[in-house]
Amino acid sequence: MSASTSMMATFYALLTVLITGMQNITIRLATDDGAHSFQVVLFRNLFGLLSVMLIILWMERRLPRSRYAGVIAIACIAHVASMLSGYFGIAVLPLNESAALAFAMPLFATVGAALFLGETVRARRWSAVIIGFFGVLIILRPGVIPFEWGAAMVLVSAMLGAVITLLSKHWIAGETATTLIFYQSLFSCLFSIPPAAVVWEMPTGFAASMMIANGILGTLGWITFLRACALTDASALMPYEFLRLPVVAIFAYALFNEVPDQWVWLGAAIIFTSTLYIAHREAVVAREAAAHRTVGDPP
């Protein structure tokens, strides 16, 4: 990979981190102004869908068709459930804590791949998973600080995010990124309507503007992430993910006077180091498997 390509990949990775950090802030600002987190999810998916449609129609002049619409719809049930629980956690937890706990998603994905998909996970990755969950316990400190439902909801969101990752990896991997984003946005918008209707209250102008901004930022975050992935291997982007915590910490301090304690930083570092190692090992295993197939192919 050339130096210019590496620089562009880094630029898009950092931009993705900034955008996702800003999303957390818009969620918190909207809910602090009276909007229910379920309403924020609906606005996120509605304006995400509208922005995706505009981009696709501008670039391709037509909306895509999918071979896996049914599977994407099933995945979107988990996706919306993940958003509902995750946004609730962001609304009620300190932003730094919710951002740190969200790093646990690859841990759940590794466990799910081994238990339900029959993937081989050897001792080194299992050790990393165990160490990562130890980091979760450091943040939660059960028995030392009171149990918080928000923390449980963020972890539920991470588990459901792992389900989505496994579905995408094994059943809709042949779909194009454009098609996947469009149908994910469409189904997620439809599935977000019932829970938002149950708690619906007319949002203030400020809350509505934050929810709209969250939807547009979500689409921009997808685009910058896909651009980064197109320029380099996804595992090479993992180190940048940890920067999300200091980005959120800066916003949280400036806007809400929230300061993360040392346990949040320590737990987040342990979780992230574990997930980084898991990503590294998965990349190594994939390369070895590809090399083995190449060597074993008939001339």
Buried (B, 14 or more C-beta within 10 A) or exposed (E): EEEEEEEBBBBBBBBBBBBBBBBBBBBBBBBBBEBBBBBBBBBBBBBBBBBBBEBBEEEEEEBBEBEBBEBBBBBBBBBBBBBBBBBBBBBBBBBBBBBBBBBBBBBBBBBBBBEEEEBEBEEEBBEBBEBBBEBBEBBBEEEEEEEBEBBBBBBBBBBBBBBBBBBBEEBBEEBEEBBBBBBBBBBBBBBBBEBBEEEEEEBEEBBBBBBBBBBBBBBBBBBBBBBBBEBBBEBBBBEBBBBBBBBBBEBBBEEBEBEBEEBBBBBBBBBBBBBBBBBBBBBEBEEEEEEEEEEEEEE
